Amino acid sequence: MDKKPKMSSTELGALWTTYHKKTMILRILEYFIEKSDDQKAKDLMSDLWEKLHPKVVEIKTMLENDGAVTPIGFTKEDVDLNVPNLFEYGFDIMFCRILKEISMGMYVLHMTVSYREDIVQFYKQLTDLTQTYYNYFTQYLIEKDLLPRPNFTNMPESIDFINDKSYMKGTNFFGRRRTLNTVEFGLLYHSVETNIFGMQLMRGFAQCAKEEEVKKYFAKGKDLSKEILKETGEILLQNNIQPPATPGGIVTGSAKAPFSDKLMMYCTYLLCGFSLGGQGFSAAFILRNDVMMKTGIFAKDVYEYSVEGAKLMISKGWLEEPPKMDL
């Protein structure tokens, strides 16, 4: 049997990050499985848990085989299955769907820095699993009328090229705004959809967090999502497009935390990274300067919020340090 080559620093960093994210997702799934009153939702989340748990064990084995200590990540101490429901009305599957979106982006990144065959195959398997369950969760929400489809538009009947630089302006010489194209609308639509979810999530986290500083941080996150929603909705309305209205789930009146403050902070940290990635992607494909500037402001605000969260986690001793490079 051929001996595997030594794990590289980039592969170590990728697996270390994946371990944290996967142990967090397992804890979130355990809570939602326990509280779900919809059998199909429970089955979907249980099946995902059964497939993800061996992957966490696989990461641990790969790290130990190369002489690396396994990070703590998130354990049974970070979830309380006995507290009442904090979220209802399909929020569990909405949450799982967003987590799968984040996973898809992270696995692409991790695969690009992996070279050892078994690690490449590991991320390929995780990617296939994530894409499959992302579709399951999407179709579930559509079937339950919890996830409306985006607006329709007339199909193009000819091929056109941009031949005027004024296309990139918010207005032309006569002061008329160029209508959004479908690519720009798709990016703005996704921002609305994810920030409706984010606003509800931050509201729930703020309601149940134990430490006052953490409560205030989540409340600030709720306000940030609300502001992004307001600004994005105004852009759409100015273009005679009705902003999408997704339910976003329901936050109950419970003040008992299902998750530790540490887990909720790390989850928020991941969501900020996901948002920043989306804003960066948007900057490359939004061609209207006024909309581009607006998304740039959103990115700055999210980045500052993310840095504030990292500092808060460090002050509480909740942020594990990634493996160091040799001097």
Secondary structure, 3 states (H helix, E strand, C coil): CCCCCCCCHHHHHHHHHHHHHHHHHHHHHHHHHHHCCCHHHHHHHHHHHHHHHHHHHHHHHHHHHCCCCCCCCCCHHHECCCCCCCEECCHHHHHHHHHHHHHHHHHHHHHHCCCCHHHHHHHHHHHHHHHHHHHHHHHHHHHCCCCCCCCCCCCCCCCCCCCCHHHHCCECCCCCECCCCHHHHHHHHHHHHHHHHHHHHHHHHHHHCCCHHHHHHHHHHHHHHHHHHHHHHHHHHHCCCCCCCCCCCEECCCCCCCECHHHHHHHHHHHHHHHHHHHHHHHHHCCCHHHHHHHHHHHHHHHHHHHHHHHHHHHHCCCCCCCCCCC
